[in-house]
Amino acid sequence: MADQQNNDAKAEKIEKLIDNYGNDVLRMCYVYTKDFAAAQDLFQEVFIKVFKNIDGFRGECSEKTWIIQIAINTCRDYLKSSWIKRIVSFNFERETITNIEKSVIENIEKKEVINSILNLPSKLKEVVLLYYYFGYNSVEISKIIGISESSVRSRLMRAREYLKKYFIEGGFIYE
């Protein structure tokens, strides 16, 4: 009886966490995978991990930070898997021909910014997204991805330099 009540309480807590942070987790998964179906699968996997480990949450950071950290690690593991590497290489040629999203991004200037961020190396992309999109500061980002605060600031600086160069060369910024 006590186990059932505990599971019910955990399920209720997970529902609240999904309501509060679900969109952020789904967006983060989509940014990593660039595939909505995969992002939805990873979203579910993230919240299964949250459900299993909610009792171990120590409160050293906010719930959102903890969940985003789980999402990032889950996406990294997914992208490292040999299965996804085979699928991506198999579908690469077909995707380049039929990539509707890319044509939309190229036609809308605002989308060019998003495209340039998505094309950043993953180490730079994740700090840019966490800083500008999710609003974390460098201290919080260092805890989320497990690097020093100075490394976070360094990556942000390199990402800004890369993006500036990209936009100057692309003719979007005039010096």
ROMAR-179759 format. One record per residue: residue number from 1; x negated, y, z negated of N, C-alpha, C in turn. Coordinates in nm, 2 decimals, padded with zeros to 4 digits, always signed. Layout:
BEGIN
   k     nX     nY     nZ    caX    caY    caZ     cX     cY     cZ
 NUM      X      Y      Z      X      Y      Z      X      Y      Z
...
***
This chain:
BEGIN
   k     nX     nY     nZ    caX    caY    caZ     cX     cY     cZ
   1 -00.08 -00.12 +00.00 +00.00 +00.00 +00.00 -00.09 +00.13 +00.00
   2 -00.19 +00.12 -00.08 -00.28 +00.24 -00.09 -00.36 +00.26 +00.04
   3 -00.40 +00.15 +00.11 -00.46 +00.16 +00.24 -00.37 +00.22 +00.34
   4 -00.25 +00.18 +00.34 -00.15 +00.24 +00.43 -00.13 +00.39 +00.41
   5 -00.12 +00.43 +00.29 -00.11 +00.57 +00.26 -00.23 +00.65 +00.30
   6 -00.35 +00.59 +00.28 -00.48 +00.65 +00.32 -00.48 +00.67 +00.47
   7 -00.44 +00.56 +00.54 -00.44 +00.57 +00.69 -00.34 +00.67 +00.74
   8 -00.22 +00.68 +00.68 -00.12 +00.78 +00.71 -00.18 +00.92 +00.69
   9 -00.24 +00.94 +00.58 -00.30 +01.07 +00.55 -00.41 +01.11 +00.65
  10 -00.49 +01.01 +00.69 -00.60 +01.03 +00.79 -00.54 +01.06 +00.92
  11 -00.43 +00.99 +00.96 -00.36 +01.01 +01.09 -00.30 +01.15 +01.09
  12 -00.25 +01.19 +00.99 -00.19 +01.33 +00.98 -00.30 +01.43 +00.99
  13 -00.41 +01.41 +00.92 -00.53 +01.50 +00.93 -00.58 +01.51 +01.08
  14 -00.59 +01.39 +01.14 -00.64 +01.39 +01.28 -00.55 +01.47 +01.37
  15 -00.42 +01.45 +01.35 -00.32 +01.53 +01.43 -00.34 +01.68 +01.42
  16 -00.37 +01.72 +01.30 -00.39 +01.87 +01.28 -00.52 +01.91 +01.35
  17 -00.62 +01.82 +01.34 -00.75 +01.85 +01.40 -00.74 +01.86 +01.55
  18 -00.66 +01.77 +01.61 -00.64 +01.77 +01.75 -00.56 +01.90 +01.79
  19 -00.46 +01.93 +01.71 -00.39 +02.06 +01.74 -00.48 +02.18 +01.74
  20 -00.57 +02.18 +01.64 -00.66 +02.30 +01.62 -00.78 +02.30 +01.72
  21 -00.83 +02.19 +01.75 -00.96 +02.18 +01.82 -00.96 +02.10 +01.95
  22 -00.84 +02.04 +01.98 -00.83 +01.95 +02.09 -00.87 +02.01 +02.22
  23 -00.82 +02.14 +02.25 -00.85 +02.21 +02.37 -01.00 +02.23 +02.39
  24 -01.06 +02.27 +02.28 -01.21 +02.30 +02.28 -01.29 +02.17 +02.32
  25 -01.24 +02.06 +02.26 -01.31 +01.93 +02.28 -01.29 +01.89 +02.43
  26 -01.17 +01.90 +02.48 -01.14 +01.86 +02.61 -01.22 +01.95 +02.71
  27 -01.23 +02.08 +02.69 -01.31 +02.17 +02.77 -01.46 +02.13 +02.77
  28 -01.51 +02.10 +02.65 -01.65 +02.06 +02.64 -01.68 +01.94 +02.71
  29 -01.59 +01.84 +02.70 -01.61 +01.71 +02.77 -01.60 +01.74 +02.92
  30 -01.51 +01.82 +02.97 -01.50 +01.85 +03.11 -01.63 +01.92 +03.16
  31 -01.68 +02.01 +03.09 -01.80 +02.09 +03.13 -01.92 +01.99 +03.14
  32 -01.93 +01.89 +03.06 -02.03 +01.79 +03.07 -02.01 +01.70 +03.19
  33 -01.89 +01.65 +03.21 -01.87 +01.55 +03.31 -01.83 +01.60 +03.44
  34 -01.76 +01.72 +03.45 -01.71 +01.77 +03.57 -01.61 +01.68 +03.63
  35 -01.54 +01.60 +03.55 -01.44 +01.50 +03.59 -01.33 +01.50 +03.48
  36 -01.21 +01.54 +03.52 -01.10 +01.56 +03.42 -01.06 +01.42 +03.36
  37 -01.06 +01.32 +03.44 -01.02 +01.18 +03.39 -01.13 +01.14 +03.29
  38 -01.25 +01.15 +03.32 -01.36 +01.11 +03.23 -01.35 +01.20 +03.10
  39 -01.32 +01.33 +03.12 -01.31 +01.42 +03.00 -01.20 +01.37 +02.91
  40 -01.09 +01.33 +02.97 -00.98 +01.28 +02.88 -01.01 +01.16 +02.81
  41 -01.08 +01.07 +02.87 -01.13 +00.94 +02.81 -01.23 +00.98 +02.69
  42 -01.32 +01.07 +02.72 -01.41 +01.11 +02.62 -01.34 +01.18 +02.50
  43 -01.24 +01.26 +02.53 -01.16 +01.33 +02.43 -01.11 +01.23 +02.33
  44 -01.05 +01.12 +02.39 -00.99 +01.01 +02.30 -01.10 +00.95 +02.22
  45 -01.21 +00.92 +02.28 -01.33 +00.86 +02.21 -01.38 +00.94 +02.10
  46 -01.38 +01.08 +02.12 -01.43 +01.17 +02.02 -01.33 +01.16 +01.90
  47 -01.20 +01.17 +01.92 -01.11 +01.17 +01.81 -01.10 +01.03 +01.74
  48 -01.13 +00.92 +01.81 -01.14 +00.79 +01.75 -01.26 +00.79 +01.65
  49 -01.37 +00.85 +01.69 -01.49 +00.86 +01.61 -01.46 +00.95 +01.49
  50 -01.39 +01.06 +01.51 -01.35 +01.15 +01.40 -01.26 +01.07 +01.30
  51 -01.17 +00.99 +01.35 -01.08 +00.92 +01.26 -01.16 +00.82 +01.18
  52 -01.25 +00.75 +01.24 -01.33 +00.65 +01.17 -01.43 +00.71 +01.07
  53 -01.47 +00.83 +01.09 -01.57 +00.89 +01.01 -01.52 +01.01 +00.93
  54 -01.39 +01.04 +00.92 -01.34 +01.16 +00.85 -01.37 +01.15 +00.70
  55 -01.38 +01.03 +00.65 -01.41 +01.02 +00.50 -01.55 +01.05 +00.48
  56 -01.64 +01.04 +00.58 -01.78 +01.07 +00.56 -01.82 +01.22 +00.59
  57 -01.72 +01.30 +00.63 -01.74 +01.44 +00.65 -01.77 +01.51 +00.52
  58 -01.89 +01.57 +00.51 -01.94 +01.62 +00.39 -01.91 +01.77 +00.37
  59 -01.86 +01.84 +00.47 -01.83 +01.98 +00.46 -01.95 +02.07 +00.47
  60 -02.07 +02.02 +00.52 -02.18 +02.11 +00.53 -02.17 +02.21 +00.64
  61 -02.08 +02.19 +00.73 -02.04 +02.28 +00.83 -01.89 +02.28 +00.85
  62 -01.84 +02.37 +00.94 -01.70 +02.37 +00.96 -01.65 +02.24 +01.03
  63 -01.52 +02.21 +01.02 -01.47 +02.09 +01.09 -01.49 +02.11 +01.24
  64 -01.47 +02.23 +01.29 -01.48 +02.25 +01.43 -01.63 +02.22 +01.47
  65 -01.72 +02.27 +01.40 -01.86 +02.25 +01.43 -01.89 +02.10 +01.43
  66 -01.84 +02.03 +01.33 -01.86 +01.88 +01.32 -01.80 +01.81 +01.44
  67 -01.68 +01.85 +01.48 -01.61 +01.78 +01.59 -01.68 +01.81 +01.72
  68 -01.72 +01.94 +01.74 -01.79 +01.97 +01.87 -01.92 +01.90 +01.88
  69 -01.99 +01.88 +01.76 -02.11 +01.80 +01.76 -02.09 +01.66 +01.80
  70 -01.98 +01.60 +01.75 -01.95 +01.46 +01.79 -01.92 +01.46 +01.94
  71 -01.84 +01.56 +01.99 -01.81 +01.57 +02.13 -01.93 +01.57 +02.22
  72 -02.03 +01.66 +02.18 -02.15 +01.68 +02.26 -02.23 +01.54 +02.26
  73 -02.24 +01.48 +02.15 -02.32 +01.35 +02.14 -02.25 +01.24 +02.22
  74 -02.11 +01.24 +02.22 -02.04 +01.14 +02.29 -02.06 +01.17 +02.44
  75 -02.05 +01.29 +02.49 -02.08 +01.32 +02.63 -02.22 +01.29 +02.67
  76 -02.31 +01.32 +02.59 -02.45 +01.28 +02.62 -02.47 +01.13 +02.64
  77 -02.41 +01.06 +02.54 -02.42 +00.91 +02.55 -02.35 +00.86 +02.68
  78 -02.24 +00.92 +02.72 -02.17 +00.88 +02.84 -02.25 +00.90 +02.96
  79 -02.31 +01.02 +02.97 -02.40 +01.05 +03.08 -02.52 +00.97 +03.09
  80 -02.57 +00.92 +02.98 -02.69 +00.84 +02.98 -02.67 +00.70 +03.02
  81 -02.54 +00.65 +03.01 -02.51 +00.51 +03.04 -02.55 +00.48 +03.18
  82 -02.60 +00.36 +03.20 -02.64 +00.31 +03.33 -02.51 +00.30 +03.43
  83 -02.40 +00.27 +03.37 -02.28 +00.25 +03.45 -02.24 +00.38 +03.52
  84 -02.24 +00.49 +03.44 -02.21 +00.62 +03.50 -02.31 +00.67 +03.60
  85 -02.44 +00.64 +03.58 -02.54 +00.67 +03.68 -02.52 +00.60 +03.81
  86 -02.48 +00.48 +03.81 -02.45 +00.40 +03.93 -02.32 +00.46 +04.00
  87 -02.22 +00.49 +03.93 -02.10 +00.55 +03.98 -02.12 +00.69 +04.04
  88 -02.20 +00.77 +03.97 -02.22 +00.90 +04.02 -02.31 +00.90 +04.15
  89 -02.41 +00.81 +04.16 -02.49 +00.80 +04.28 -02.41 +00.75 +04.39
  90 -02.32 +00.65 +04.36 -02.23 +00.59 +04.47 -02.14 +00.70 +04.53
  91 -02.08 +00.78 +04.44 -01.98 +00.87 +04.48 -02.03 +01.01 +04.53
  92 -02.16 +01.03 +04.52 -02.22 +01.16 +04.54 -02.19 +01.21 +04.68
  93 -02.22 +01.13 +04.78 -02.20 +01.17 +04.92 -02.05 +01.20 +04.95
  94 -01.96 +01.12 +04.90 -01.82 +01.15 +04.92 -01.77 +01.27 +04.85
  95 -01.82 +01.30 +04.73 -01.79 +01.41 +04.65 -01.83 +01.54 +04.72
  96 -01.95 +01.54 +04.78 -02.00 +01.66 +04.84 -01.92 +01.70 +04.96
  97 -01.86 +01.61 +05.03 -01.77 +01.64 +05.14 -01.64 +01.69 +05.10
  98 -01.58 +01.63 +05.00 -01.44 +01.66 +04.96 -01.43 +01.74 +04.83
  99 -01.53 +01.81 +04.79 -01.53 +01.88 +04.67 -01.45 +02.01 +04.68
 100 -01.32 +02.00 +04.65 -01.23 +02.11 +04.67 -01.26 +02.22 +04.56
 101 -01.30 +02.17 +04.44 -01.33 +02.27 +04.34 -01.44 +02.36 +04.38
 102 -01.54 +02.31 +04.45 -01.66 +02.39 +04.48 -01.62 +02.50 +04.58
 103 -01.53 +02.47 +04.68 -01.49 +02.57 +04.77 -01.41 +02.68 +04.70
 104 -01.33 +02.64 +04.60 -01.26 +02.74 +04.53 -01.35 +02.83 +04.45
 105 -01.45 +02.77 +04.38 -01.55 +02.85 +04.31 -01.62 +02.95 +04.39
 106 -01.66 +02.90 +04.52 -01.74 +02.99 +04.61 -01.65 +03.11 +04.66
 107 -01.52 +03.09 +04.66 -01.44 +03.20 +04.72 -01.39 +03.30 +04.61
 108 -01.42 +03.27 +04.49 -01.37 +03.36 +04.38 -01.50 +03.40 +04.30
 109 -01.53 +03.53 +04.30 -01.65 +03.58 +04.24 -01.66 +03.54 +04.09
 110 -01.55 +03.55 +04.02 -01.55 +03.52 +03.88 -01.59 +03.37 +03.86
 111 -01.55 +03.29 +03.95 -01.58 +03.15 +03.94 -01.73 +03.12 +03.96
 112 -01.79 +03.21 +04.03 -01.94 +03.20 +04.06 -02.02 +03.20 +03.93
 113 -01.97 +03.28 +03.84 -02.04 +03.28 +03.71 -02.03 +03.14 +03.64
 114 -01.91 +03.08 +03.64 -01.89 +02.95 +03.58 -01.98 +02.85 +03.65
 115 -01.98 +02.86 +03.78 -02.06 +02.76 +03.86 -02.21 +02.77 +03.83
 116 -02.26 +02.89 +03.82 -02.40 +02.91 +03.79 -02.43 +02.86 +03.65
 117 -02.34 +02.87 +03.55 -02.36 +02.82 +03.42 -02.36 +02.67 +03.42
 118 -02.27 +02.61 +03.50 -02.26 +02.46 +03.50 -02.38 +02.40 +03.57
 119 -02.45 +02.48 +03.65 -02.57 +02.43 +03.72 -02.70 +02.45 +03.64
 120 -02.69 +02.51 +03.53 -02.81 +02.53 +03.44 -02.85 +02.39 +03.40
 121 -02.98 +02.38 +03.37 -03.02 +02.25 +03.30 -02.94 +02.23 +03.17
 122 -02.92 +02.10 +03.14 -02.83 +02.07 +03.03 -02.87 +02.14 +02.90
 123 -03.00 +02.15 +02.87 -03.04 +02.21 +02.74 -03.00 +02.36 +02.74
 124 -03.01 +02.42 +02.85 -02.97 +02.57 +02.86 -02.82 +02.58 +02.86
 125 -02.76 +02.49 +02.94 -02.61 +02.50 +02.95 -02.54 +02.49 +02.82
 126 -02.58 +02.39 +02.74 -02.51 +02.37 +02.61 -02.52 +02.49 +02.52
 127 -02.64 +02.55 +02.51 -02.65 +02.67 +02.42 -02.57 +02.79 +02.47
 128 -02.57 +02.81 +02.61 -02.49 +02.91 +02.66 -02.34 +02.89 +02.64
 129 -02.29 +02.77 +02.66 -02.15 +02.74 +02.63 -02.12 +02.76 +02.48
 130 -02.20 +02.71 +02.40 -02.17 +02.72 +02.25 -02.17 +02.86 +02.21
 131 -02.26 +02.94 +02.26 -02.28 +03.08 +02.22 -02.17 +03.17 +02.28
 132 -02.16 +03.17 +02.41 -02.06 +03.26 +02.48 -01.92 +03.21 +02.48
 133 -01.90 +03.08 +02.51 -01.77 +03.03 +02.53 -01.70 +02.99 +02.40
 134 -01.78 +02.93 +02.31 -01.72 +02.89 +02.18 -01.74 +02.99 +02.07
 135 -01.83 +03.08 +02.09 -01.85 +03.19 +01.99 -01.94 +03.15 +01.87
 136 -02.02 +03.05 +01.88 -02.11 +03.01 +01.77 -02.23 +03.10 +01.77
 137 -02.28 +03.13 +01.65 -02.41 +03.20 +01.64 -02.53 +03.10 +01.65
 138 -02.65 +03.16 +01.66 -02.77 +03.07 +01.68 -02.79 +02.98 +01.56
 139 -02.75 +03.02 +01.44 -02.77 +02.93 +01.32 -02.68 +02.81 +01.34
 140 -02.55 +02.83 +01.37 -02.45 +02.73 +01.39 -02.49 +02.63 +01.50
 141 -02.54 +02.69 +01.61 -02.58 +02.61 +01.73 -02.70 +02.52 +01.69
 142 -02.79 +02.57 +01.61 -02.91 +02.49 +01.57 -02.86 +02.37 +01.49
 143 -02.76 +02.39 +01.41 -02.71 +02.27 +01.33 -02.63 +02.17 +01.42
 144 -02.56 +02.23 +01.52 -02.48 +02.14 +01.61 -02.57 +02.05 +01.69
 145 -02.67 +02.11 +01.76 -02.75 +02.03 +01.85 -02.88 +01.98 +01.79
 146 -02.91 +02.02 +01.67 -03.02 +01.96 +01.60 -03.16 +02.02 +01.64
 147 -03.17 +02.15 +01.67 -03.29 +02.21 +01.70 -03.31 +02.33 +01.61
 148 -03.43 +02.39 +01.61 -03.45 +02.51 +01.53 -03.38 +02.63 +01.59
 149 -03.35 +02.73 +01.50 -03.28 +02.85 +01.54 -03.36 +02.93 +01.65
 150 -03.50 +02.93 +01.63 -03.58 +03.00 +01.73 -03.57 +02.93 +01.86
 151 -03.56 +02.80 +01.87 -03.54 +02.72 +01.99 -03.41 +02.76 +02.06
 152 -03.31 +02.78 +01.98 -03.18 +02.82 +02.03 -03.19 +02.96 +02.10
 153 -03.25 +03.05 +02.03 -03.27 +03.19 +02.09 -03.36 +03.18 +02.21
 154 -03.46 +03.10 +02.21 -03.55 +03.08 +02.33 -03.47 +03.03 +02.45
 155 -03.39 +02.93 +02.42 -03.31 +02.87 +02.53 -03.21 +02.97 +02.59
 156 -03.15 +03.05 +02.50 -03.06 +03.15 +02.54 -03.13 +03.25 +02.63
 157 -03.25 +03.29 +02.59 -03.32 +03.39 +02.67 -03.36 +03.33 +02.81
 158 -03.40 +03.21 +02.81 -03.44 +03.14 +02.94 -03.31 +03.13 +03.03
 159 -03.20 +03.10 +02.97 -03.08 +03.09 +03.04 -03.04 +03.22 +03.10
 160 -03.05 +03.33 +03.02 -03.02 +03.46 +03.08 -03.11 +03.50 +03.19
 161 -03.24 +03.47 +03.18 -03.33 +03.50 +03.28 -03.30 +03.42 +03.41
 162 -03.27 +03.29 +03.39 -03.23 +03.21 +03.51 -03.11 +03.26 +03.58
 163 -03.01 +03.30 +03.50 -02.88 +03.35 +03.56 -02.90 +03.49 +03.62
 164 -02.98 +03.57 +03.57 -03.01 +03.70 +03.63 -03.08 +03.68 +03.76
 165 -03.18 +03.59 +03.77 -03.25 +03.56 +03.89 -03.15 +03.50 +03.99
 166 -03.07 +03.41 +03.95 -02.97 +03.35 +04.04 -02.88 +03.45 +04.10
 167 -02.83 +03.55 +04.02 -02.74 +03.65 +04.07 -02.81 +03.75 +04.16
 168 -02.93 +03.79 +04.13 -03.01 +03.88 +04.21 -03.04 +03.82 +04.35
 169 -03.08 +03.69 +04.35 -03.11 +03.62 +04.47 -02.99 +03.60 +04.55
 170 -02.88 +03.58 +04.49 -02.75 +03.55 +04.56 -02.68 +03.68 +04.60
 171 -02.74 +03.80 +04.57 -02.68 +03.92 +04.61 -02.57 +03.98 +04.53
 172 -02.55 +03.92 +04.41 -02.44 +03.96 +04.33 -02.48 +04.08 +04.24
 173 -02.61 +04.10 +04.21 -02.66 +04.21 +04.13 -02.76 +04.29 +04.21
 174 -02.75 +04.42 +04.21 -02.84 +04.50 +04.29 -02.93 +04.58 +04.19
 175 -03.06 +04.57 +04.21 -03.15 +04.64 +04.12 -03.17 +04.78 +04.16
***
